[in-house]
Amino acid sequence: MENPVQPLPAPLVYVSITGLRVNSSWHYLRFAWFAVRSMTQAQRSPGLIRVAARKINGVHHTYSVWEDEAAMRRFLVVGAHLQAMRAFKHIASGKTVGFLTSEPPDWSQVHEIWLREGVDR
């Protein structure tokens, strides 16, 4: 009796979804400045697989896929992103969610996952 060949499981990656609402139009330029600088930093970060941003239903989302959680955490606590996190409470409100998965969601799922599973920051 032969054993059927089973496909290998897909490797796990770490997905991070952030959704922010700018507190007022007065803060939008400052928010945009932090967002652009943080996106540039993310794009250059070791361990990043992909990153993108979109506005969905008035919420500014970032969606990133990382080789592992450690790579994402190294990005999180330095440079432009650290500065953005320090200013965050003054300019925006929002939620984040992060998880390991073998199949990253597509954009059609991002906002729903964020609504359902996001943690207030």
C-alpha positions in Angstrom: 0.0 0.0 0.0 1.4 3.4 -1.0 1.2 6.5 1.1 -0.2 9.4 -0.9 2.0 12.4 -1.1 0.7 15.1 1.1 1.5 18.8 0.3 3.7 20.5 2.7 1.9 23.1 4.8 2.5 26.7 3.8 4.9 28.6 6.0 3.4 30.9 8.6 3.7 34.6 8.2 2.7 37.5 10.6 0.0 39.8 9.4 -0.5 43.2 11.0 -3.7 45.3 10.3 -4.0 48.8 11.6 -7.0 51.1 11.2 -6.9 54.7 12.3 -9.4 57.6 12.2 -7.9 61.1 12.3 -9.4 63.0 15.3 -10.0 66.2 13.3 -9.3 67.8 10.0 -6.8 69.9 11.9 -4.6 66.9 12.5 -4.8 65.4 9.0 -1.5 66.9 7.7 0.4 65.8 10.7 -1.2 62.3 10.4 -0.2 62.2 6.7 3.4 63.2 7.5 3.7 60.4 10.0 2.0 57.9 7.7 4.3 58.6 4.7 7.4 58.4 6.8 6.3 55.2 8.5 5.4 53.6 5.2 8.8 54.4 3.8 10.4 52.9 6.9 8.3 49.7 6.6 9.2 49.3 2.9 12.9 49.3 3.9 12.5 47.0 6.9 14.1 43.6 7.0 11.6 40.8 7.1 8.8 42.7 5.3 7.0 40.7 2.7 4.5 43.3 1.6 2.8 46.5 2.9 0.0 48.6 1.6 -2.4 51.3 2.8 -6.0 52.2 1.9 -8.8 54.2 3.2 -11.9 52.1 3.8 -15.1 53.6 5.2 -13.3 56.6 6.6 -10.6 54.4 8.2 -6.9 54.7 7.2 -5.7 51.1 7.1 -2.2 49.7 6.8 -1.9 46.0 6.0 1.5 44.4 6.3 2.8 40.9 6.0 6.1 39.9 7.7 8.3 36.9 7.8 7.6 36.6 11.5 6.3 38.6 14.5 9.9 39.5 15.6 10.6 41.3 12.3 7.4 43.4 12.7 8.2 44.2 16.3 11.7 45.4 15.3 10.1 47.8 12.8 7.5 48.9 15.4 9.7 50.4 18.0 12.3 52.5 16.0 12.5 55.4 13.8 9.6 57.1 12.1 7.1 54.5 13.3 8.1 55.0 16.9 7.6 58.8 16.5 4.2 58.2 15.0 3.1 56.0 17.9 4.2 58.7 20.3 2.0 61.3 18.5 -0.9 58.9 17.9 -3.0 59.6 21.0 -3.1 63.3 20.0 -4.0 63.0 16.4 -6.0 59.7 15.8 -7.8 56.8 17.4 -7.9 53.3 16.2 -7.4 49.6 16.6 -4.8 47.0 15.6 -4.7 43.3 15.1 -1.9 40.9 14.4 -1.8 37.2 13.8 0.1 34.3 12.4 -1.4 32.7 9.3 -0.4 30.5 6.3 -2.8 32.4 4.1 -2.8 36.2 4.4 -6.2 37.8 3.8 -6.8 39.9 0.8 -8.0 43.5 1.0 -11.7 42.5 0.8 -11.2 40.9 4.2 -9.0 43.5 6.0 -11.6 45.9 7.2 -13.9 43.1 8.4 -11.0 41.4 10.4 -10.1 44.8 11.9 -13.7 45.5 13.0 -14.1 42.0 14.4 -10.7 41.4 16.1 -9.0 44.8 16.4 -7.8 46.0 19.9 -8.2 49.6 20.8 -4.9 51.6 21.0 
